[in-house]
Amino acid sequence: MRMPVKPRIVVQADDFSAQDEARLLTEGRKDVGALVTFTGLCRDEAGTLSVLELEHYPGMAEAELTRIAKQAIERWPLTGLTVIHRFGKIPPGENIVLVIAASSHRRAAFEAADFLMDYLKTRAPFWKKEHLVTGGESEWVEARDCDDKDAARWT
């Protein structure tokens, strides 16, 4: 019988350390045979982006991330799960999102991390605004059809 897994869900303005978060998830654990981490970084969009601004609904964002994480825990035999998503103004090269899935076996960890990112891209209540190096008008980033197609493969 598996022990229940309580996901660690954090929405914050501050940066994070993937290495420190991985250590928190695995320290003193002998049941972790695989650890898959995904770190999403802010791109510079071919040198045109000054900063990416991420907005969210406090409380609602955490609730939706928790709901998605619980779905992953129900689908795969995970031993641990961490999701951290930043908000605020993030310059190119900095961290935006971290997903860490721990399991006894690699396939479950890989699939759970992939599932989480697909659903975060389509269901988590975050909005992105691009601020350009030229100082031109900032624009909200539209949802992409390919993100919806990626998420649809899990249904």
Secondary structure, DSSP 8 states (H G I E B T S, - for coil): -------EEEEESS---HHHHHHHHHTT-SS--EEEEEEEE---TTTTEEEEEEEE-TTHHHHHHHHHHHHHHHHS-EEEEEEEEE-EEE-TTSEEEEEEEEESSHHHHHHHHHHHHHHHHHHS-EEEEEEETT----EE----HHHHHHHHTT-
